Amino acid sequence: MVLQVRNKGLRVLLWRRALEPFARSWSLPGGSLGSAERLGSSLSRHLATKVDLTDIGFLEQLETRSDVDRDPRGRVVATAYVALVSTDLNPAVPSDTAWFPVDDLPPTAFDHASIIQSGRERLRAKLTYTNVAYALVPGNFTIADLRDVYEACLGHAVSPTNLQRVLLRRGIIVPTDLVASPSSSGGRPAMLYQFSERTLRVTDPFAAFRPPGLGARPKGASGY
C-alpha cells in the first residue's frame, strides 16, 4: 500500500477493479508474483505499471495474509508492503486510481480495508520510535510542515513546540541556514529543518506518543 499525507490528511492509493471478483470495488495496487520474481521486484513492477510510481521514500514488508476464504476464487496467500511518499510529490495516476482518506475508505475488495488499517497502525508505531517521518516530508521543511504530517498519521493534535524539542534532543532533525518563503499573511519566515539521516534508524525504543487525555506517560517515554 502507498501512503502519503495530502491536504493534511493521511491518504492511501487505491485503484478500481474492472473484473470480478469485487468488480468496481477499490483495491490496493498489486498483482501476481512471477515464477522467477522476488517480492520486492514484483511490487515495483506492479506500482510502475498501475500508477507509474517510482519515487518511494520508504518501503517495508507489512504482513502476509493467508486466510483460506480471503479470495472467493480459491486459496490465495498475499504479502502486503507499506510504501511512504513525500508530501512534495504528486505522482500522475490513471483515471481508475485515486487517493482516499484511510479513515474514510470506499467499499474495498478482499481484506484490503483490514490491511490498510494494519499499515496505518504500523506507521503510527514507527513514528514513535524511529525517524521514519523523513520519508513523508521533503528534504527541507518547517516545524509546522512536520507537525501536519505527525498529526495526520497519529490521528491527534501534536504540539509543535514539543515536537521540535523532542526531535532536536534525539538528533533526528537539524536546523538549516534557510528559511521558508514568506507567507501571504506576513510575519517572520519560518526556519527550515532537515532530517539528520534519510534512512531508517531506531531513535528511542522506549518512546510512546500518546493522544491528549490518556493519562500520564510511562517514565522515560516521550510525547508530543
ChimeraX commands (.cxc) that place a marker at each C-alpha (Angstrom):
marker #1 position 0.00,0.00,0.00 radius 0.5
marker #1 position 1.13,3.54,-0.75 radius 0.5
marker #1 position 0.58,6.15,1.97 radius 0.5
marker #1 position 1.01,9.91,1.67 radius 0.5
marker #1 position -0.08,12.95,3.66 radius 0.5
marker #1 position -2.18,15.06,1.29 radius 0.5
marker #1 position -4.19,18.14,2.30 radius 0.5
marker #1 position -3.20,17.49,5.93 radius 0.5
marker #1 position -4.74,14.02,5.94 radius 0.5
marker #1 position -3.26,10.53,5.61 radius 0.5
marker #1 position -4.27,9.05,2.26 radius 0.5
marker #1 position -3.92,5.63,0.67 radius 0.5
marker #1 position -3.69,4.98,-3.07 radius 0.5
marker #1 position -6.40,2.67,-4.43 radius 0.5
marker #1 position -7.43,1.51,-7.89 radius 0.5
marker #1 position -10.87,0.39,-9.03 radius 0.5
marker #1 position -11.12,-3.21,-10.16 radius 0.5
marker #1 position -12.62,-3.77,-13.59 radius 0.5
marker #1 position -13.20,-7.53,-13.27 radius 0.5
marker #1 position -14.79,-9.95,-10.84 radius 0.5
marker #1 position -14.44,-10.74,-8.07 radius 0.5
marker #1 position -15.30,-7.39,-6.48 radius 0.5
marker #1 position -15.75,-5.60,-9.81 radius 0.5
marker #1 position -15.99,-1.81,-9.33 radius 0.5
marker #1 position -14.67,-2.08,-5.78 radius 0.5
marker #1 position -11.47,-0.30,-4.81 radius 0.5
marker #1 position -8.34,-2.28,-4.03 radius 0.5
marker #1 position -4.68,-1.86,-3.19 radius 0.5
marker #1 position -2.34,-1.88,-6.19 radius 0.5
marker #1 position -0.83,-5.32,-6.62 radius 0.5
marker #1 position -0.88,-8.48,-8.60 radius 0.5
marker #1 position 0.54,-11.95,-9.08 radius 0.5
marker #1 position 4.14,-12.88,-8.35 radius 0.5
marker #1 position 6.13,-14.02,-11.37 radius 0.5
marker #1 position 7.60,-17.52,-11.34 radius 0.5
marker #1 position 11.17,-16.17,-11.16 radius 0.5
marker #1 position 10.38,-12.88,-9.40 radius 0.5
marker #1 position 11.26,-11.66,-5.93 radius 0.5
marker #1 position 8.59,-9.95,-3.81 radius 0.5
marker #1 position 10.24,-6.52,-3.92 radius 0.5
marker #1 position 10.71,-6.67,-7.67 radius 0.5
marker #1 position 7.09,-7.71,-8.15 radius 0.5
marker #1 position 5.88,-4.79,-6.05 radius 0.5
marker #1 position 7.95,-2.28,-8.01 radius 0.5
marker #1 position 6.69,-3.73,-11.30 radius 0.5
marker #1 position 3.03,-3.53,-10.31 radius 0.5
marker #1 position 3.33,0.01,-8.96 radius 0.5
marker #1 position 5.10,1.21,-12.08 radius 0.5
marker #1 position 2.54,-0.50,-14.31 radius 0.5
marker #1 position -0.63,0.54,-12.50 radius 0.5
marker #1 position 0.22,4.03,-11.20 radius 0.5
marker #1 position 3.64,5.00,-12.64 radius 0.5
marker #1 position 5.00,5.48,-9.13 radius 0.5
marker #1 position 8.76,5.03,-8.72 radius 0.5
marker #1 position 9.83,7.69,-6.18 radius 0.5
marker #1 position 9.22,5.94,-2.84 radius 0.5
marker #1 position 10.86,7.28,0.32 radius 0.5
marker #1 position 10.45,4.13,2.44 radius 0.5
marker #1 position 9.33,0.57,1.75 radius 0.5
marker #1 position 8.72,-2.19,4.27 radius 0.5
marker #1 position 7.02,-5.57,4.28 radius 0.5
marker #1 position 3.91,-5.33,6.44 radius 0.5
marker #1 position 2.36,-8.78,6.76 radius 0.5
marker #1 position 1.26,-11.93,4.98 radius 0.5
marker #1 position -2.43,-12.79,4.77 radius 0.5
marker #1 position -3.32,-16.47,4.41 radius 0.5
marker #1 position -6.99,-16.74,5.42 radius 0.5
marker #1 position -8.49,-19.55,3.36 radius 0.5
marker #1 position -11.58,-17.52,2.38 radius 0.5
marker #1 position -9.96,-14.14,1.62 radius 0.5
marker #1 position -10.41,-14.71,-2.15 radius 0.5
marker #1 position -13.63,-16.33,-3.46 radius 0.5
marker #1 position -11.70,-17.80,-6.42 radius 0.5
marker #1 position -9.67,-20.07,-4.17 radius 0.5
marker #1 position -6.74,-20.10,-1.75 radius 0.5
marker #1 position -4.54,-17.06,-2.33 radius 0.5
marker #1 position -1.72,-16.01,0.00 radius 0.5
marker #1 position -0.88,-12.29,-0.17 radius 0.5
marker #1 position 2.12,-10.36,1.16 radius 0.5
marker #1 position 1.47,-6.67,1.81 radius 0.5
marker #1 position 4.01,-3.86,1.85 radius 0.5
marker #1 position 3.87,-0.27,3.13 radius 0.5
marker #1 position 5.35,2.42,0.88 radius 0.5
marker #1 position 5.66,6.07,2.01 radius 0.5
marker #1 position 5.68,9.06,-0.35 radius 0.5
marker #1 position 6.77,12.62,0.45 radius 0.5
marker #1 position 4.27,15.48,0.61 radius 0.5
marker #1 position 6.04,17.39,-2.18 radius 0.5
marker #1 position 5.35,14.67,-4.76 radius 0.5
marker #1 position 2.21,14.48,-6.86 radius 0.5
marker #1 position 2.52,11.31,-8.93 radius 0.5
marker #1 position 0.37,11.04,-12.02 radius 0.5
marker #1 position -2.33,8.40,-11.62 radius 0.5
marker #1 position -4.73,6.96,-14.21 radius 0.5
marker #1 position -8.46,7.64,-14.14 radius 0.5
marker #1 position -9.23,4.39,-12.30 radius 0.5
marker #1 position -6.87,5.28,-9.44 radius 0.5
marker #1 position -7.34,7.79,-6.61 radius 0.5
marker #1 position -6.20,8.81,-3.12 radius 0.5
marker #1 position -8.61,8.11,-0.24 radius 0.5
marker #1 position -8.50,9.05,3.47 radius 0.5
marker #1 position -7.51,5.99,5.47 radius 0.5
marker #1 position -10.32,6.69,7.95 radius 0.5
marker #1 position -12.99,7.09,5.25 radius 0.5
marker #1 position -12.46,4.29,2.75 radius 0.5
marker #1 position -14.82,3.40,-0.10 radius 0.5
marker #1 position -16.07,-0.21,-0.47 radius 0.5
marker #1 position -12.90,-2.27,-0.85 radius 0.5
marker #1 position -12.08,-5.67,-2.33 radius 0.5
marker #1 position -10.93,-8.76,-0.45 radius 0.5
marker #1 position -9.47,-7.92,3.00 radius 0.5
marker #1 position -7.82,-4.71,1.81 radius 0.5
marker #1 position -9.58,-2.42,4.31 radius 0.5
marker #1 position -8.12,-4.50,7.13 radius 0.5
marker #1 position -4.66,-4.43,5.54 radius 0.5
marker #1 position -4.86,-0.63,5.25 radius 0.5
marker #1 position -5.65,-0.29,8.94 radius 0.5
marker #1 position -2.72,-2.58,9.78 radius 0.5
marker #1 position -0.49,-0.36,7.68 radius 0.5
marker #1 position -1.72,2.74,9.44 radius 0.5
marker #1 position -1.03,1.23,12.85 radius 0.5
marker #1 position 2.45,0.17,11.72 radius 0.5
marker #1 position 3.19,3.73,10.61 radius 0.5
marker #1 position 1.85,5.20,13.86 radius 0.5
marker #1 position 4.07,2.88,15.87 radius 0.5
marker #1 position 7.17,3.60,13.79 radius 0.5
marker #1 position 6.71,7.34,14.20 radius 0.5
marker #1 position 7.10,6.88,17.96 radius 0.5
marker #1 position 10.48,5.16,17.97 radius 0.5
marker #1 position 12.14,5.78,14.59 radius 0.5
marker #1 position 12.91,8.65,12.21 radius 0.5
marker #1 position 10.58,7.24,9.50 radius 0.5
marker #1 position 8.90,10.65,9.05 radius 0.5
marker #1 position 11.85,11.54,6.80 radius 0.5
marker #1 position 10.07,9.61,4.03 radius 0.5
marker #1 position 6.91,11.72,4.36 radius 0.5
marker #1 position 8.43,15.22,4.03 radius 0.5
marker #1 position 10.70,16.99,1.53 radius 0.5
marker #1 position 14.42,17.48,2.18 radius 0.5
marker #1 position 13.74,20.88,3.79 radius 0.5
marker #1 position 10.65,21.54,5.89 radius 0.5
marker #1 position 9.30,23.77,8.64 radius 0.5
marker #1 position 8.23,22.51,12.05 radius 0.5
marker #1 position 4.66,23.35,11.05 radius 0.5
marker #1 position 5.02,21.11,7.97 radius 0.5
marker #1 position 6.33,18.28,10.13 radius 0.5
marker #1 position 3.60,18.80,12.71 radius 0.5
marker #1 position 0.96,18.44,9.99 radius 0.5
marker #1 position 2.48,15.10,8.96 radius 0.5
marker #1 position 2.59,13.76,12.52 radius 0.5
marker #1 position -0.98,14.87,13.22 radius 0.5
marker #1 position -2.27,13.26,10.02 radius 0.5
marker #1 position -0.56,9.94,10.79 radius 0.5
marker #1 position -1.10,9.78,14.55 radius 0.5
marker #1 position -4.68,10.99,14.42 radius 0.5
marker #1 position -4.45,13.54,17.23 radius 0.5
marker #1 position -3.18,17.05,17.85 radius 0.5
marker #1 position 0.59,17.48,18.19 radius 0.5
marker #1 position 2.34,20.34,19.95 radius 0.5
marker #1 position 4.85,21.87,17.51 radius 0.5
marker #1 position 6.98,23.05,20.45 radius 0.5
marker #1 position 7.19,19.57,21.95 radius 0.5
marker #1 position 7.75,18.00,18.55 radius 0.5
marker #1 position 10.67,20.33,17.86 radius 0.5
marker #1 position 12.16,19.82,21.33 radius 0.5
marker #1 position 11.95,16.01,21.26 radius 0.5
marker #1 position 13.29,15.57,17.73 radius 0.5
marker #1 position 16.14,18.03,18.25 radius 0.5
marker #1 position 17.09,16.36,21.52 radius 0.5
marker #1 position 17.21,12.96,19.86 radius 0.5
marker #1 position 19.26,14.36,16.96 radius 0.5
marker #1 position 16.60,13.32,14.46 radius 0.5
marker #1 position 16.26,16.76,12.84 radius 0.5
marker #1 position 18.76,19.60,12.49 radius 0.5
marker #1 position 18.24,23.29,11.62 radius 0.5
marker #1 position 19.49,24.65,8.31 radius 0.5
marker #1 position 20.61,28.16,7.38 radius 0.5
marker #1 position 17.50,28.54,5.23 radius 0.5
marker #1 position 14.05,30.00,5.86 radius 0.5
marker #1 position 10.73,29.32,4.18 radius 0.5
marker #1 position 9.28,31.68,1.62 radius 0.5
marker #1 position 7.22,34.46,3.25 radius 0.5
marker #1 position 3.53,33.65,3.57 radius 0.5
marker #1 position 0.73,35.89,2.34 radius 0.5
marker #1 position -0.12,36.74,5.96 radius 0.5
marker #1 position 3.33,38.23,6.51 radius 0.5
marker #1 position 5.32,37.69,9.67 radius 0.5
marker #1 position 8.77,36.29,10.22 radius 0.5
marker #1 position 9.69,33.49,7.79 radius 0.5
marker #1 position 9.92,30.08,9.46 radius 0.5
marker #1 position 13.25,28.29,9.78 radius 0.5
marker #1 position 13.78,25.21,7.63 radius 0.5
marker #1 position 14.96,21.91,9.07 radius 0.5
marker #1 position 16.31,18.65,7.68 radius 0.5
marker #1 position 16.42,15.07,8.93 radius 0.5
marker #1 position 19.93,14.21,10.06 radius 0.5
marker #1 position 19.55,10.85,8.28 radius 0.5
marker #1 position 17.27,9.81,5.46 radius 0.5
marker #1 position 17.49,6.11,6.15 radius 0.5
marker #1 position 15.53,4.30,8.84 radius 0.5
marker #1 position 17.00,4.41,12.33 radius 0.5
marker #1 position 15.59,3.45,15.72 radius 0.5
marker #1 position 15.85,6.63,17.78 radius 0.5
marker #1 position 14.12,5.71,21.03 radius 0.5
marker #1 position 12.86,2.14,21.55 radius 0.5
marker #1 position 11.02,3.21,24.75 radius 0.5
marker #1 position 9.20,6.21,23.27 radius 0.5
marker #1 position 5.42,6.43,23.33 radius 0.5
marker #1 position 3.42,9.25,21.78 radius 0.5
marker #1 position 0.07,9.36,23.50 radius 0.5
marker #1 position -3.03,11.31,22.48 radius 0.5
marker #1 position -4.18,14.01,24.92 radius 0.5
marker #1 position -6.33,12.77,27.78 radius 0.5
marker #1 position -4.88,9.27,28.11 radius 0.5
marker #1 position -3.14,9.96,31.38 radius 0.5
marker #1 position 0.49,10.19,32.36 radius 0.5
marker #1 position 3.16,8.68,30.14 radius 0.5
marker #1 position 5.47,5.97,31.48 radius 0.5
marker #1 position 8.72,7.19,32.97 radius 0.5
marker #1 position 11.25,7.85,30.22 radius 0.5
marker #1 position 8.66,7.99,27.44 radius 0.5
marker #1 position 8.42,10.92,25.06 radius 0.5
marker #1 position 5.22,12.52,23.83 radius 0.5
marker #1 position 4.05,15.26,21.52 radius 0.5
marker link #1:1,2 radius 0.2
marker link #1:2,3 radius 0.2
marker link #1:3,4 radius 0.2
marker link #1:4,5 radius 0.2
marker link #1:5,6 radius 0.2
marker link #1:6,7 radius 0.2
marker link #1:7,8 radius 0.2
marker link #1:8,9 radius 0.2
marker link #1:9,10 radius 0.2
marker link #1:10,11 radius 0.2
marker link #1:11,12 radius 0.2
marker link #1:12,13 radius 0.2
marker link #1:13,14 radius 0.2
marker link #1:14,15 radius 0.2
marker link #1:15,16 radius 0.2
marker link #1:16,17 radius 0.2
marker link #1:17,18 radius 0.2
marker link #1:18,19 radius 0.2
marker link #1:19,20 radius 0.2
marker link #1:20,21 radius 0.2
marker link #1:21,22 radius 0.2
marker link #1:22,23 radius 0.2
marker link #1:23,24 radius 0.2
marker link #1:24,25 radius 0.2
marker link #1:25,26 radius 0.2
marker link #1:26,27 radius 0.2
marker link #1:27,28 radius 0.2
marker link #1:28,29 radius 0.2
marker link #1:29,30 radius 0.2
marker link #1:30,31 radius 0.2
marker link #1:31,32 radius 0.2
marker link #1:32,33 radius 0.2
marker link #1:33,34 radius 0.2
marker link #1:34,35 radius 0.2
marker link #1:35,36 radius 0.2
marker link #1:36,37 radius 0.2
marker link #1:37,38 radius 0.2
marker link #1:38,39 radius 0.2
marker link #1:39,40 radius 0.2
marker link #1:40,41 radius 0.2
marker link #1:41,42 radius 0.2
marker link #1:42,43 radius 0.2
marker link #1:43,44 radius 0.2
marker link #1:44,45 radius 0.2
marker link #1:45,46 radius 0.2
marker link #1:46,47 radius 0.2
marker link #1:47,48 radius 0.2
marker link #1:48,49 radius 0.2
marker link #1:49,50 radius 0.2
marker link #1:50,51 radius 0.2
marker link #1:51,52 radius 0.2
marker link #1:52,53 radius 0.2
marker link #1:53,54 radius 0.2
marker link #1:54,55 radius 0.2
marker link #1:55,56 radius 0.2
marker link #1:56,57 radius 0.2
marker link #1:57,58 radius 0.2
marker link #1:58,59 radius 0.2
marker link #1:59,60 radius 0.2
marker link #1:60,61 radius 0.2
marker link #1:61,62 radius 0.2
marker link #1:62,63 radius 0.2
marker link #1:63,64 radius 0.2
marker link #1:64,65 radius 0.2
marker link #1:65,66 radius 0.2
marker link #1:66,67 radius 0.2
marker link #1:67,68 radius 0.2
marker link #1:68,69 radius 0.2
marker link #1:69,70 radius 0.2
marker link #1:70,71 radius 0.2
marker link #1:71,72 radius 0.2
marker link #1:72,73 radius 0.2
marker link #1:73,74 radius 0.2
marker link #1:74,75 radius 0.2
marker link #1:75,76 radius 0.2
marker link #1:76,77 radius 0.2
marker link #1:77,78 radius 0.2
marker link #1:78,79 radius 0.2
marker link #1:79,80 radius 0.2
marker link #1:80,81 radius 0.2
marker link #1:81,82 radius 0.2
marker link #1:82,83 radius 0.2
marker link #1:83,84 radius 0.2
marker link #1:84,85 radius 0.2
marker link #1:85,86 radius 0.2
marker link #1:86,87 radius 0.2
marker link #1:87,88 radius 0.2
marker link #1:88,89 radius 0.2
marker link #1:89,90 radius 0.2
marker link #1:90,91 radius 0.2
marker link #1:91,92 radius 0.2
marker link #1:92,93 radius 0.2
marker link #1:93,94 radius 0.2
marker link #1:94,95 radius 0.2
marker link #1:95,96 radius 0.2
marker link #1:96,97 radius 0.2
marker link #1:97,98 radius 0.2
marker link #1:98,99 radius 0.2
marker link #1:99,100 radius 0.2
marker link #1:100,101 radius 0.2
marker link #1:101,102 radius 0.2
marker link #1:102,103 radius 0.2
marker link #1:103,104 radius 0.2
marker link #1:104,105 radius 0.2
marker link #1:105,106 radius 0.2
marker link #1:106,107 radius 0.2
marker link #1:107,108 radius 0.2
marker link #1:108,109 radius 0.2
marker link #1:109,110 radius 0.2
marker link #1:110,111 radius 0.2
marker link #1:111,112 radius 0.2
marker link #1:112,113 radius 0.2
marker link #1:113,114 radius 0.2
marker link #1:114,115 radius 0.2
marker link #1:115,116 radius 0.2
marker link #1:116,117 radius 0.2
marker link #1:117,118 radius 0.2
marker link #1:118,119 radius 0.2
marker link #1:119,120 radius 0.2
marker link #1:120,121 radius 0.2
marker link #1:121,122 radius 0.2
marker link #1:122,123 radius 0.2
marker link #1:123,124 radius 0.2
marker link #1:124,125 radius 0.2
marker link #1:125,126 radius 0.2
marker link #1:126,127 radius 0.2
marker link #1:127,128 radius 0.2
marker link #1:128,129 radius 0.2
marker link #1:129,130 radius 0.2
marker link #1:130,131 radius 0.2
marker link #1:131,132 radius 0.2
marker link #1:132,133 radius 0.2
marker link #1:133,134 radius 0.2
marker link #1:134,135 radius 0.2
marker link #1:135,136 radius 0.2
marker link #1:136,137 radius 0.2
marker link #1:137,138 radius 0.2
marker link #1:138,139 radius 0.2
marker link #1:139,140 radius 0.2
marker link #1:140,141 radius 0.2
marker link #1:141,142 radius 0.2
marker link #1:142,143 radius 0.2
marker link #1:143,144 radius 0.2
marker link #1:144,145 radius 0.2
marker link #1:145,146 radius 0.2
marker link #1:146,147 radius 0.2
marker link #1:147,148 radius 0.2
marker link #1:148,149 radius 0.2
marker link #1:149,150 radius 0.2
marker link #1:150,151 radius 0.2
marker link #1:151,152 radius 0.2
marker link #1:152,153 radius 0.2
marker link #1:153,154 radius 0.2
marker link #1:154,155 radius 0.2
marker link #1:155,156 radius 0.2
marker link #1:156,157 radius 0.2
marker link #1:157,158 radius 0.2
marker link #1:158,159 radius 0.2
marker link #1:159,160 radius 0.2
marker link #1:160,161 radius 0.2
marker link #1:161,162 radius 0.2
marker link #1:162,163 radius 0.2
marker link #1:163,164 radius 0.2
marker link #1:164,165 radius 0.2
marker link #1:165,166 radius 0.2
marker link #1:166,167 radius 0.2
marker link #1:167,168 radius 0.2
marker link #1:168,169 radius 0.2
marker link #1:169,170 radius 0.2
marker link #1:170,171 radius 0.2
marker link #1:171,172 radius 0.2
marker link #1:172,173 radius 0.2
marker link #1:173,174 radius 0.2
marker link #1:174,175 radius 0.2
marker link #1:175,176 radius 0.2
marker link #1:176,177 radius 0.2
marker link #1:177,178 radius 0.2
marker link #1:178,179 radius 0.2
marker link #1:179,180 radius 0.2
marker link #1:180,181 radius 0.2
marker link #1:181,182 radius 0.2
marker link #1:182,183 radius 0.2
marker link #1:183,184 radius 0.2
marker link #1:184,185 radius 0.2
marker link #1:185,186 radius 0.2
marker link #1:186,187 radius 0.2
marker link #1:187,188 radius 0.2
marker link #1:188,189 radius 0.2
marker link #1:189,190 radius 0.2
marker link #1:190,191 radius 0.2
marker link #1:191,192 radius 0.2
marker link #1:192,193 radius 0.2
marker link #1:193,194 radius 0.2
marker link #1:194,195 radius 0.2
marker link #1:195,196 radius 0.2
marker link #1:196,197 radius 0.2
marker link #1:197,198 radius 0.2
marker link #1:198,199 radius 0.2
marker link #1:199,200 radius 0.2
marker link #1:200,201 radius 0.2
marker link #1:201,202 radius 0.2
marker link #1:202,203 radius 0.2
marker link #1:203,204 radius 0.2
marker link #1:204,205 radius 0.2
marker link #1:205,206 radius 0.2
marker link #1:206,207 radius 0.2
marker link #1:207,208 radius 0.2
marker link #1:208,209 radius 0.2
marker link #1:209,210 radius 0.2
marker link #1:210,211 radius 0.2
marker link #1:211,212 radius 0.2
marker link #1:212,213 radius 0.2
marker link #1:213,214 radius 0.2
marker link #1:214,215 radius 0.2
marker link #1:215,216 radius 0.2
marker link #1:216,217 radius 0.2
marker link #1:217,218 radius 0.2
marker link #1:218,219 radius 0.2
marker link #1:219,220 radius 0.2
marker link #1:220,221 radius 0.2
marker link #1:221,222 radius 0.2
marker link #1:222,223 radius 0.2
marker link #1:223,224 radius 0.2
view
